[in-house]
Amino acid sequence: MADKSWKAQAMRSLGDEQRRMLLADLARRIVDLRMQQATNRLSATSELLAARRALARLKTILHEKTVHEGQAAAKSAFDNARKSKVEGLKAATHARRQLIEQNEKARQAAMERKAKGKPKAEKAKGKSGTGKK
């Protein structure tokens, strides 16, 4: 594999499946180069270093993508939670306003009754004539 395809920009432009294949190829290449080095058949030792660095670069790019996707998912979850919280607060505020309006209407009705001199509406106490003697 040429060194040009091991540049970070080229690795980022690859698709997911191509990156996975490149990862496996680089791992195999490193094993092959180590075997050549162990048997004293490796002529250019810099190839092993370059392959190891390319593998590390590719793993870094894969990790960056994973982290970025995780952050995007976390941001989406946070936004959804914030949205539901805002909707919940809006509903609670609406219910509170309705309760305040109802209390204000009841207060105004009581003030009108008091101004007219009418007694409060009495609750039916169930006087049926068969009470205690």
N, C-alpha and C positions, 0 to 999 in steps of 0.2 A: 504494500500500500504506500502511496506516495505521501511525503511529508505535507504537501499542500492540502490534502484532504483532512489532515489532522489539526488544522487551524480551528480555533474556537468558532469563528464566524461560519465556516463551512459546516461544522458540527451542529450549530444551532439551526441552520437552514434545512437540515435533514428532518424527515418525518420520524415519528416515534418508533415505528418498526425498523426503519433504517438505522436509527441510533442503537437499538437493541442488537441488531446484527453486527454493527461496527464494534460494539462492546465485546461481543463474543469473539469476533475476529482478532481484536487487539489482545484479548486474554490468551487466545491460542498462539498468537504471534510471540507474545512474551514467553510462553512456555517453550516454544520452539527455539527462541533465541537463548534462553537459559540452558537448554540441552546442548546447543552448539557451543556455548561458552564452557560448559562442564567438560565437553569432549575436545576442547581446544580447536574447534573448527570455526569459531566466530572471528571473522576478519575485522569487522568494524564494530567495536564495542559501543560506539555512540548510538547504534541502532537500538540496543536494549534500553538505553536511557531515554531515547526519543519515544519508543513504544510505551514505556512506563509513564512518561509525562502525558502522552496522548490519552492513555487510559484514565489517568487522574483527571485530565481536562474534561473528558467525556462524562465521567462520573459526577464531576462538579456541575456540568450543564444539566444532567438528569436530575440532580438534587435541587438545583435552582428552580427547575420547572415544577418539581413536586412541592417545594416550599411556596412558590408563587400560586399554584393551584390551591394549596391549603389556606393561604392568606385570602385568596378570592372567596373561598367557601366560608371562611370565618367572617369576612366583611359582609357577605350576603346574609349570613345568619344574624349578624349584629344589626344590619339594616332592617331585616324582617322583624326582629325583636323590638327595635325602636319604633317601627311602623305600628306594630300591634299595641305597644305601650301608648303611643300617641292616640290611636283609635280608642283604646280603653279610657284614656284620660278625657277624650272628647265625649264619650258616652257618659262618664261619671259627671262631667261638667253639665251636660244636658239634663241629666236626672236631677242634679242639685238645683239647677235653675227652675225646673218644673216644680220641685218641692218648695222653693222660695216663693214662686208665684202662687201656689196653693195656699201657703201660709199667709201671704199678703192678702189674698182674697178673703180668707177666713177672718183676718184681723180687721179688714175694712167692713165686713158684714157685722162683726161684733161692735165696731165703732158706730155704725149706722143704727143698730138696735139700741145701743145706749143713748144715742142722740134722740131717738124717737120715744124713748122711755119704755120700750117693750122689754119684757123679761126674756131671759135666755130660753131657748127651746128646751122644754123639759123632756127627759126620757120617760117613756112609759114604764111605770113601776109595777105593772101587773096587779092593780087593785081590782079584784074581782068580787069582793064581798065575802069570801070564805077565808078570812084571815084568822089570826089567833084571837081568842076570847079572853 
